[in-house]
Amino acid sequence: MSGPATATHTVTAEDFRQLAATGGDARAIAALRRSERSWRLTALRALVDAARHRTDATGPLPGVDAAWQLLVRADRADPDATEDVVAQPQVGIWAAHTLRRLTADGPGDVPLWVDVGYLHALATAAAVRAGLRFDLVVPARDGHLVLPTVAAVELDPQVDLLRVVAVDGTVKVSAGDAGPVSLGDPQWHPPVRLVATAGGIDLRVELLDRDVYRDLSGPASPAPLAEERVRRWRELTQQAWDLLVRQQPDRARAIAAVLRTVAPLPAREPFRQLSASGAEAFGAILLSDPQDATELAMTLVHETQHHKLGALTHLLTLVRDDPDRRFYAPWRDDPRPAAGLLQGVYAFAGITDFWRMHRRQAPARRVGLADFEFALWRRQTRHAIRSLLGSGRLTGHGTQFVEILYDTVAAFQTEPVPADPLRMADRMAVDHRALWRAHNLRLDATARAELAAAWSDRRPVPAWLLDARSGQPAALPRPDRAWFDARAVLVRHRLADPAGFERWCAEPNAAADRVAGATAADVALVGGDVDRARAGYLRQLAVDLAGGTMAAHSWVGLGLTWPDESTHPAARALLHRPELVMETLRQTARGSAAVDLPDPVELATWVGECLANTPAGQDESSGWPVRGPAGR
């Protein structure tokens, strides 16, 4: 730990500018690391103080002072080793989780002393690395004792208390009357390390598979990695590192300075990798097994952006959130608060720059995919940044930060992109926004009644409902996954493997089964057969209406079957104000037989004709008021 937490931290104007432009040199990253160190030590001290005031904090373990004193001894003997132990990202996750339990009786699936006892494991790890003599009782969990940066010991799952004794360089762990297990025995598992080197820049991270605090959402049972899976991670990490250092060396240096651990998750569908990071765990990534080196390289850029911004927002307030307003984020299914939108735009500005650089050197067979990703994310990110700038939720520092970020992304807009990937990117951006509106926005009771009456009388939609200022619906946050990216994933498959996608088009039902949320009509649409796609969407809508359901996917898909939504009224309605079409149908469907329901194209055309003189893009910068489920 080598010294107390720094009393004050500052961000220089140049560091601020670099970070806002999605970068950050060694000095800027070092400043963030120092501030995060202070956060960590402050949390650690708060935890120890809170535990001292709880009689149930340590149960059968030695008191927290015994563990703390051992940690202090280790720091005096080997401050660098102790600093390395305490700085591990999972220590931040543990500290936050355990502090919640200590101070607010937060939930836990084990006795409190098991969580508090991770302090004893940290002290043990630091003492082992410092070469100290000690004797300490520590907790076991799921049959494991994890000593961060040292090893994990796998023992009887029924054992919950272990004794660790270190004498003259020999470390032994024992449970009850069982014989001791010495460091180096088969039951000891060393850390799984990933080391990649390219161009004189080294990446060193640990794959966390046994530490219970590796998951951002809370304690998770050990999940030891198979040797083949570790080999694959090492292979892809080296390939991704070669790519990053060759194409974007400055980003590679930032990643190497920030990243410490990766907690692997099982692989997901192609083009749907899961990744996450958190403010409590600077330098940690939760990541599903990547499908290739490019995906891994892009994700390392993505999550490092989150870490840089998270650390900066520990120093500067950039956003003042309004709990009653949400915003459209073009990479999420759900409405987001302003702070969440800022995190997203910063991450996706980095992603956009990654694809901007990568498409210049991508293999010929993947250039089209890289062009598509660049075109899609530069458009989506600029849209979201504009929303933030007009939101009224940014502080003075936040406005400066986002203005610099906007200038960075705006400079990307002039770069040429071939016509086909550009067209696909534009259509997928429209697709996502329309699906988001249809899924998340709801009109109030007055608007619903007036809309239904207008349709019943075949009068135009009331003008105030079309007005961006007075006709804004409310956001209804919903927890269900809606797969807004299904058609975009199909586009990626088409661009990555044109011949393979041709085979998918011959068997669209089978192909749709490979992409969650996709339909045979989607395969036809992405494959260019719009007549087949339109027929498929209309069939699905008929089935949905007959069954009393109303999914947005087929409605928006139907709108995409017309090539120009600005001239065809049905497309205009379904792609720009789908909530009006679907809300009208909801009201009409109440108490009506399926045979009496309106024709989908006729209904959409009615709304679209009323939108003819309305600007296509609504002003979304102020976000939407949040309505609970009861207001639906």
C-alpha positions in Angstrom: 0.0 0.0 0.0 3.1 2.2 0.5 1.6 5.2 2.0 -1.8 6.7 2.7 -4.4 7.8 0.2 -3.5 11.0 -1.5 -5.3 14.0 0.1 -6.2 15.7 -3.1 -6.3 14.8 -6.8 -6.3 17.2 -9.8 -7.0 16.8 -13.5 -4.9 19.0 -15.7 -6.5 20.9 -18.6 -4.4 18.9 -21.0 -5.3 15.5 -19.4 -9.0 16.6 -19.5 -8.8 17.5 -23.2 -7.1 14.2 -24.1 -9.6 12.1 -22.2 -12.5 14.0 -23.6 -11.2 13.3 -27.1 -11.3 9.5 -26.2 -7.6 9.3 -25.6 -5.3 9.8 -22.6 -1.5 9.4 -22.5 0.6 7.8 -19.8 0.4 10.8 -17.5 -3.4 11.1 -17.7 -3.8 7.3 -17.0 -1.4 7.5 -14.2 -3.4 10.3 -12.6 -6.5 8.2 -12.9 -4.8 5.2 -11.3 -3.7 7.4 -8.4 -7.2 8.6 -7.7 -8.6 5.1 -7.9 -6.0 4.0 -5.4 -7.3 6.6 -3.0 -10.8 5.4 -3.6 -9.7 1.8 -2.9 -7.8 2.6 0.3 -10.7 4.8 1.6 -13.2 2.0 1.0 -10.9 -0.5 2.7 -10.5 1.6 5.7 -14.2 2.3 5.9 -14.9 -1.4 5.7 -12.5 -2.1 8.6 -14.0 0.6 10.7 -17.5 -0.6 10.0 -16.6 -4.2 10.9 -15.1 -3.1 14.2 -18.6 -1.9 15.2 -20.4 -5.1 14.4 -20.2 -8.0 16.8 -21.1 -10.5 14.1 -18.6 -9.2 11.6 -15.9 -11.9 12.0 -17.8 -14.8 13.6 -15.3 -17.7 14.3 -12.4 -15.8 12.6 -9.8 -13.6 14.3 -11.0 -10.0 14.6 -10.4 -7.6 11.7 -7.6 -6.0 13.6 -5.6 -9.2 13.4 -6.0 -9.3 9.6 -5.3 -5.6 9.3 -2.1 -5.8 11.4 -0.9 -8.6 9.2 -1.6 -6.5 6.1 0.3 -3.6 7.6 3.3 -5.9 8.4 3.3 -7.1 4.8 3.2 -3.5 3.5 6.2 -2.6 5.6 8.1 -5.7 4.4 7.2 -5.5 0.7 5.1 -2.4 -0.2 5.1 -3.2 -3.9 3.7 -6.7 -3.4 1.1 -5.5 -0.9 0.1 -2.7 -3.2 -0.4 -5.2 -6.0 -2.7 -7.4 -3.9 -4.8 -4.5 -2.7 -5.1 -2.9 -6.1 -6.6 -6.0 -7.7 -10.0 -5.0 -9.2 -11.9 -7.8 -7.4 -10.9 -6.2 -4.1 -13.0 -3.2 -5.1 -16.0 -5.4 -5.9 -15.6 -7.2 -2.5 -15.2 -4.0 -0.6 -18.4 -2.4 -2.1 -20.4 -5.6 -1.5 -19.2 -6.1 2.0 -19.6 -2.5 3.0 -23.2 -2.7 1.9 -23.7 -5.7 4.1 -22.0 -4.0 7.1 -23.6 -0.6 6.9 -27.1 -1.3 5.5 -27.6 -5.0 6.2 -27.4 -5.7 2.5 -28.2 -9.1 1.2 -25.9 -12.1 1.3 -26.1 -15.8 0.7 -23.4 -16.6 3.3 -22.8 -15.5 6.9 -21.4 -12.0 7.1 -18.1 -13.2 8.5 -17.4 -15.1 5.3 -17.5 -11.9 3.2 -15.6 -9.9 5.8 -13.1 -12.7 5.9 -11.8 -11.9 2.4 -9.8 -9.2 4.3 -8.0 -12.1 6.0 -7.3 -13.7 2.6 -5.9 -10.4 1.3 -3.6 -10.1 4.3 -2.6 -13.7 3.9 -1.8 -13.2 0.2 0.3 -10.0 0.9 2.1 -11.8 3.8 3.0 -14.8 1.6 4.4 -12.5 -1.1 6.3 -10.5 1.5 7.8 -13.7 2.9 6.5 -13.2 6.5 6.0 -15.8 9.2 2.4 -15.9 10.3 -0.5 -18.1 11.5 -4.0 -17.0 10.6 -7.5 -18.6 10.3 -9.3 -17.6 7.1 -12.7 -18.6 5.6 -13.2 -21.0 2.7 -16.0 -20.7 0.2 -17.3 -23.4 -2.1 -14.3 -25.5 -1.2 -11.8 -22.8 -2.2 -9.4 -20.4 -0.6 -8.4 -17.7 -3.0 -5.3 -15.7 -2.2 -5.3 -12.9 -4.9 -2.1 -12.9 -7.1 -0.8 -16.0 -5.2 -2.9 -19.0 -5.8 -6.2 -20.7 -5.1 -6.4 -23.8 -2.9 -9.1 -26.3 -3.6 -10.2 -28.4 -0.7 -13.3 -30.2 0.8 -16.4 -28.2 -0.2 -17.8 -28.9 3.3 -15.0 -27.0 5.0 -15.6 -23.4 5.9 -12.6 -22.6 8.0 -8.9 -23.0 7.2 -5.7 -22.3 9.0 -2.8 -20.9 7.0 0.7 -21.1 8.5 3.9 -19.7 7.0 7.3 -20.5 8.4 10.7 -20.0 6.7 9.2 -19.8 3.2 6.9 -22.8 3.6 3.2 -22.1 3.4 0.7 -24.7 4.6 -3.1 -24.8 4.7 -5.0 -27.2 6.9 -8.7 -27.8 7.7 -9.6 -29.5 11.0 -7.8 -32.8 11.5 -6.9 -33.2 7.9 -3.2 -33.0 7.0 -1.8 -29.7 5.7 -1.6 -28.9 2.0 1.6 -27.1 1.1 2.1 -24.3 -1.5 3.0 -26.2 -4.7 0.9 -29.3 -4.0 -1.7 -30.3 -6.7 -4.5 -28.7 -4.7 -2.8 -25.3 -5.2 -3.7 -23.6 -8.5 -1.6 -20.7 -9.6 -3.2 -17.6 -11.2 -4.0 -17.9 -14.9 -2.1 -15.2 -16.6 -2.3 -13.7 -20.1 0.9 -12.1 -21.3 1.0 -10.5 -24.8 3.9 -8.6 -26.3 4.1 -6.6 -29.5 6.1 -3.6 -30.6 7.6 -3.2 -27.2 4.3 -2.8 -25.5 3.3 -5.5 -23.0 -0.2 -6.5 -21.8 -0.3 -8.5 -18.5 -3.7 -9.5 -17.1 -5.1 -12.4 -15.0 -8.0 -14.6 -16.0 -10.1 -14.8 -12.9 -12.0 -18.1 -12.7 -12.0 -19.0 -9.0 -12.2 -15.7 -7.1 -15.8 -15.4 -5.9 -15.6 -11.5 -6.2 -14.8 -11.5 -9.9 -18.4 -10.9 -11.0 -19.7 -7.3 -11.0 -23.2 -8.4 -9.9 -22.1 -10.2 -6.7 -20.3 -13.2 -5.4 -20.0 -16.1 -7.9 -18.9 -19.7 -7.3 -15.6 -20.8 -8.7 -15.6 -21.9 -12.3 -12.2 -23.3 -13.2 -11.2 -22.9 -16.8 -10.4 -26.0 -18.9 -6.9 -26.0 -20.4 -8.2 -25.7 -24.0 -10.2 -22.7 -23.1 -7.1 -21.0 -21.5 -5.1 -21.9 -24.5 -7.7 -20.2 -26.8 -7.7 -17.1 -24.6 -4.0 -16.8 -24.8 -3.9 -17.3 -28.5 -6.6 -14.7 -29.2 -5.2 -12.2 -26.7 -1.8 -12.3 -28.5 -3.5 -11.8 -31.9 -5.7 -9.0 -30.6 -2.6 -7.3 -29.0 -0.7 -7.6 -32.3 -3.6 -5.9 -34.1 -4.0 -3.1 -31.5 -0.3 -2.3 -31.3 0.1 -2.3 -35.0 -3.0 -0.2 -35.8 -3.6 1.9 -32.7 -0.5 1.9 -30.4 -1.7 4.8 -28.3 -4.9 2.9 -27.4 -2.9 -0.2 -26.7 -0.7 1.7 -24.2 -3.8 3.0 -22.4 -5.3 -0.5 -22.3 -2.0 -1.9 -20.9 -2.0 0.8 -18.2 -5.6 0.2 -17.2 -6.5 -3.5 -17.6 -5.6 -5.9 -14.8 -8.1 -8.8 -14.8 -10.6 -10.5 -17.1 -13.4 -12.7 -15.8 -14.4 -15.0 -18.6 -18.0 -16.0 -19.3 -19.2 -18.7 -21.7 -19.3 -17.8 -25.4 -22.4 -16.2 -26.8 -23.8 -15.9 -30.3 -21.4 -14.4 -32.9 -21.5 -10.6 -33.0 -23.2 -10.6 -29.6 -20.3 -10.7 -27.2 -21.2 -9.8 -23.6 -18.8 -7.4 -21.8 -19.1 -5.3 -18.7 -17.1 -3.1 -16.3 -17.9 -1.2 -13.1 -16.9 1.9 -11.2 -16.0 -0.2 -8.2 -13.5 -2.4 -10.1 -11.0 -0.2 -12.0 -9.1 -2.4 -14.4 -11.6 -5.4 -14.5 -13.6 -6.7 -17.4 -16.4 -9.3 -17.4 -16.2 -10.8 -20.8 -17.7 -13.7 -22.8 -15.3 -15.8 -24.8 -14.5 -13.8 -28.0 -15.1 -15.3 -31.4 -12.0 -13.8 -32.9 -9.1 -11.4 -32.3 -10.8 -8.4 -33.8 -13.8 -8.7 -31.5 -11.5 -9.0 -28.5 -9.4 -6.0 -29.6 -12.6 -3.9 -30.0 -13.9 -5.0 -26.6 -10.7 -4.1 -24.9 -11.0 -0.6 -26.4 -14.7 -0.4 -25.4 -14.2 -1.4 -21.7 -11.1 0.7 -21.3 -13.2 3.7 -22.3 -15.6 2.9 -19.5 -12.8 2.6 -17.0 -11.3 6.0 -18.0 -14.6 7.8 -17.7 -15.5 6.0 -14.5 -12.3 7.2 -12.9 -12.7 10.7 -14.2 -16.3 10.9 -12.8 -14.9 10.0 -9.4 -13.0 13.3 -9.6 -15.4 15.6 -11.6 -19.2 15.7 -11.7 -20.1 15.7 -15.4 -23.8 14.9 -15.2 -26.7 15.7 -12.8 -29.2 13.0 -13.4 -32.9 13.4 -13.2 -34.5 10.2 -11.9 -37.7 11.1 -13.8 -36.2 11.3 -17.3 -34.7 8.7 -19.6 -32.9 9.0 -23.0 -32.6 6.9 -26.1 -29.2 5.1 -26.3 -28.7 3.5 -29.8 -26.9 0.5 -28.3 -29.4 -0.5 -25.6 -32.9 -1.9 -25.5 -33.9 0.2 -22.4 -34.3 3.9 -21.8 -31.2 5.3 -20.1 -30.5 8.0 -17.5 -28.2 10.8 -18.6 -25.2 9.4 -16.8 -25.6 6.0 -18.4 -25.9 7.7 -21.8 -22.7 9.6 -21.2 -20.9 6.3 -20.4 -22.3 4.8 -23.6 -21.3 7.6 -25.9 -17.8 7.7 -24.5 -17.4 4.0 -25.0 -18.9 4.0 -28.5 -16.8 7.0 -29.5 -13.8 4.7 -28.8 -15.4 1.9 -30.7 -16.1 4.1 -33.7 -12.5 5.2 -33.8 -11.4 1.6 -33.5 -13.4 0.6 -36.6 -12.2 3.8 -38.4 -8.6 2.7 -38.0 -9.2 -1.0 -38.4 -11.0 -0.8 -41.7 -7.9 0.6 -43.3 -5.9 -2.5 -42.6 -8.6 -5.2 -42.2 -8.3 -8.4 -44.3 -10.1 -7.9 -47.7 -12.8 -10.4 -46.7 -13.7 -8.3 -43.6 -13.4 -4.7 -45.0 -17.1 -4.6 -45.7 -18.0 -5.5 -42.1 -15.5 -2.9 -40.7 -17.0 -0.3 -43.0 -20.5 -1.1 -41.8 -19.5 -1.0 -38.1 -17.7 2.4 -38.6 -20.6 3.9 -40.5 -23.2 2.6 -38.0 -21.5 3.7 -34.8 -20.4 7.1 -36.0 -24.0 7.9 -36.8 -25.4 6.4 -33.6 -22.8 8.0 -31.4 -23.2 11.5 -32.9 -27.0 11.2 -32.4 -26.6 10.3 -28.8 -24.0 13.1 -28.1 -26.4 15.6 -29.6 -29.1 14.4 -27.2 -26.7 14.9 -24.2 -25.7 18.4 -25.3 -29.3 19.4 -25.5 -30.4 17.5 -22.3 -29.8 20.2 -19.8 -28.3 17.6 -17.5 -24.6 18.4 -18.1 -22.5 20.4 -15.6 -20.0 23.0 -16.8 -17.3 20.3 -16.9 -19.7 17.9 -18.5 -20.5 20.4 -21.3 -16.8 21.0 -22.0 -16.2 17.3 -22.0 -19.1 16.4 -24.3 -18.3 19.3 -26.7 -14.8 18.0 -27.2 -16.2 14.5 -27.6 -18.6 15.8 -30.2 -15.9 17.5 -32.2 -13.9 14.2 -32.2 -16.9 12.2 -33.5 -18.0 14.9 -35.9 -14.6 14.8 -37.7 -15.4 11.1 -38.6 -18.5 12.1 -40.5 -16.6 13.3 -43.6 -14.7 10.0 -44.1 -16.1 8.2 -47.2 -17.7 4.8 -46.8 -18.7 2.5 -49.7 -22.4 2.7 -50.7 -23.5 -0.7 -49.7 -22.1 -0.8 -46.1 -23.3 2.8 -45.6 -26.8 2.1 -46.8 -27.0 -1.0 -44.5 -25.7 1.1 -41.5 -28.2 3.8 -42.1 -31.1 1.3 -42.3 -30.0 -0.5 -39.2 -29.8 2.8 -37.3 -33.4 3.6 -38.3 -34.4 0.0 -37.4 -33.0 0.2 -33.9 -34.5 3.6 -33.2 -37.9 2.5 -34.4 -37.9 -0.7 -32.4 -36.8 1.3 -29.3 -39.7 3.7 -29.7 -42.3 1.0 -30.4 -41.1 -1.1 -27.4 -40.5 1.7 -24.8 -42.8 4.6 -25.5 -46.4 4.9 -24.4 -49.0 7.6 -24.8 -51.1 8.8 -21.9 -54.8 8.1 -21.5 -55.9 11.4 -23.2 -53.7 10.8 -26.2 -54.8 7.2 -26.5 -58.5 8.2 -26.6 -58.0 10.9 -29.1 -55.9 8.7 -31.4 -58.5 6.0 -31.3 -61.4 8.4 -32.0 -59.6 10.0 -34.9 -59.0 6.6 -36.5 -62.6 5.5 -35.9 -63.8 8.6 -37.7 -61.0 8.5 -40.2 -60.0 12.0 -39.2 -56.3 13.1 -39.3 -54.2 12.3 -36.3 -54.5 15.3 -33.9 -51.8 17.8 -34.7 -50.6 18.1 -31.1 -49.8 14.4 -31.1 -47.4 14.9 -34.0 -45.7 17.9 -32.4 -42.3 17.2 -31.0 -42.8 19.6 -28.1 -46.3 18.7 -26.9 -46.9 15.2 -28.2 -43.9 13.5 -26.5 -45.0 10.1 -25.0 -43.5 8.7 -21.8 -40.8 6.1 -21.5 -41.9 2.8 -19.9 -38.8 0.9 -18.7 -39.2 -2.8 -19.4 -36.9 -5.5 -18.2 -37.4 -8.0 -21.0 -34.8 -8.4 -23.7 -36.2 -7.3 -27.1 -33.3 -8.2 -29.5 -33.4 -4.9 -31.3 -30.1 -5.9 -33.0 -31.4 -9.1 -34.7 -31.5 -7.6 -38.2 -28.1 -5.9 -37.7 -26.6 -9.2 -36.6 -27.9 -10.7 -39.8 -26.3 -7.9 -41.8 -23.0 -8.7 -40.0 -23.3 -12.4 -41.0 -24.0 -11.3 -44.6 -20.9 -9.0 -44.7 -18.6 -11.4 -42.9 -19.5 -14.5 -45.0 -21.5 -13.6 -48.2 -21.5 -17.2 -49.5 -22.6 -18.6 -46.2 -25.4 -16.1 -46.0 -26.6 -17.1 -49.5 -27.1 -20.6 -48.1 -29.0 -19.1 -45.2 -31.4 -17.4 -47.6 -32.2 -20.8 -49.1 -33.3 -22.0 -45.7 -34.5 -18.8 -43.9 -36.3 -20.6 -41.1 -33.2 -22.6 -40.2 -31.1 -19.4 -40.4 -33.4 -17.5 -38.2 -32.9 -20.1 -35.5 -29.2 -19.2 -35.3 -29.8 -15.6 -34.4 -32.0 -15.0 -31.4 -34.9 -12.6 -32.2 -34.6 -13.0 -36.0 -37.3 -14.3 -38.3 -37.3 -15.8 -41.8 -38.7 -12.5 -43.0 -35.6 -10.8 -41.6 -33.3 -13.2 -43.5 -35.2 -12.3 -46.7 -35.0 -8.6 -46.0 -31.3 -8.6 -45.3 -30.8 -10.9 -48.3 -32.5 -8.3 -50.6 -35.8 -10.1 -51.2 -38.2 -7.4 -50.0 -41.3 -8.9 -51.5 -40.8 -12.1 -49.6 -39.9 -10.2 -46.5 -43.0 -8.0 -46.7 -45.2 -11.1 -47.1 -43.5 -12.7 -44.1 -44.0 -9.7 -41.9 -47.7 -9.4 -42.8 -48.2 -13.1 -42.1 -46.6 -12.7 -38.7 -48.7 -9.7 -37.9 -51.8 -11.6 -38.8 -50.8 -14.4 -36.5 -50.0 -11.9 -33.7 -53.2 -10.0 -34.0 -55.3 -13.2 -34.1 -53.5 -14.3 -30.9 -53.9 -10.9 -29.2 -50.2 -10.1 -29.2 -48.5 -7.0 -30.6 -44.7 -7.4 -31.0 -42.9 -4.4 -32.5 -40.4 -6.5 -34.5 -42.7 -7.3 -37.5 -44.2 -3.8 -37.6 -40.8 -2.2 -37.9 -39.6 -4.9 -40.3 -42.6 -4.1 -42.5 -41.6 -0.5 -42.6 -38.1 -1.5 -43.7 -39.5 -3.3 -46.8 -40.0 0.1 -48.5 -36.7 1.6 -49.6 -37.5 5.2 -48.8 -39.4 5.9 -45.6 -39.5 9.6 -46.5 -41.9 9.1 -49.4 -44.0 6.1 -48.5 -46.5 7.0 -45.8 -46.7 3.5 -44.2 -42.9 3.4 -43.9 -42.8 6.9 -42.6 -45.1 6.0 -39.8 -43.6 2.6 -38.9 -40.0 3.9 -38.8 -40.5 7.3 -37.3 -43.6 7.1 -35.0 -44.4 3.4 -34.7 -45.8 4.0 -31.2 -48.7 5.9 -32.8 -49.5 3.0 -35.1 -49.3 0.4 -32.4 -51.2 2.5 -29.8 -54.1 3.0 -32.3 -54.2 -0.7 -32.9 -54.2 -1.4 -29.1 -57.2 0.8 -28.6 -59.0 -0.6 -31.7 -58.3 -4.2 -30.6 -60.0 -3.8 -27.2 -63.3 -5.6 -27.5 -63.0 -6.2 -31.3 -62.8 -9.6 -33.0 -59.7 -10.3 -35.1 -61.7 -10.0 -38.3 -62.6 -6.4 -37.4 -59.1 -5.2 -36.9 -57.6 -2.8 -39.5 -55.3 -3.8 -42.2 -51.7 -3.0 -41.0 -50.7 -1.2 -44.1 -53.9 0.9 -44.2 -53.4 1.9 -40.6 -49.7 2.8 -41.0 -50.5 4.7 -44.2 -53.2 6.8 -42.3 -50.6 7.8 -39.6 -47.9 8.3 -42.2 -50.0 10.7 -44.3 -50.5 12.8 -41.2 -46.8 12.9 -40.7 -46.1 14.1 -44.2 -45.6 17.7 -43.1 -43.9 16.8 -39.8 -40.0 16.7 -39.5 -38.8 13.1 -39.6 -36.6 13.5 -36.5 -38.2 14.5 -33.3 -36.4 16.6 -30.7 -35.2 13.9 -28.2 -32.6 16.0 -26.4 -34.8 16.5 -23.3 -35.5 12.8 -23.0 -38.7 11.2 -21.9 -40.6 11.3 -18.6 -40.6 7.9 -16.9 -43.9 6.2 -16.4 -44.3 3.1 -14.2 -46.0 -0.1 -15.4 -49.3 1.1 -13.8 -49.4 4.0 -16.2 -49.3 1.8 -19.3 
